[in-house]
Amino acid sequence: MGYYTYILFAKDKKLYIGYSTNLKQRFEKHTTGKVRSTKHRRPLKLIHYEYFINKTDAKAREIFLKSGAGHKQIMQFLKRTFGLLQL
């Protein structure tokens, strides 16, 4: 079993960062309003994900991406994506 750290882009033009063992199922829960934190931020777009072999690494990456330095890194490596999304 593996773990995914993922980034969603919401209609309020903010990011949601999380991790899951089943990315497809988790994204479906987000898009159908079954996740409280993103329920009112739909529609959502999956704009990035990373695969990890163990939970500790996936959770550490999630925590980093939610930090100031992590947010800066996200903006840097997804700058073309954000341009396409017309922020």
C-alpha angles and dihedrals in degrees: 000000000000137000132230129209109201143182125214126193113216133205089253086063092246129121130245116201123193146140134233144165091230111041096181094052093043093050090050090054090051094049094047094051097251094126112078096210095055101028094102095036098068140165095064131186124205101227103167142007138175129201124224132183095219137038095234092062094045093049092046090052091049091051091048093049090052091054125088093256091046093050089051090051091050091052091049099050095038098042093117091048091052089050089055091048090054100227 
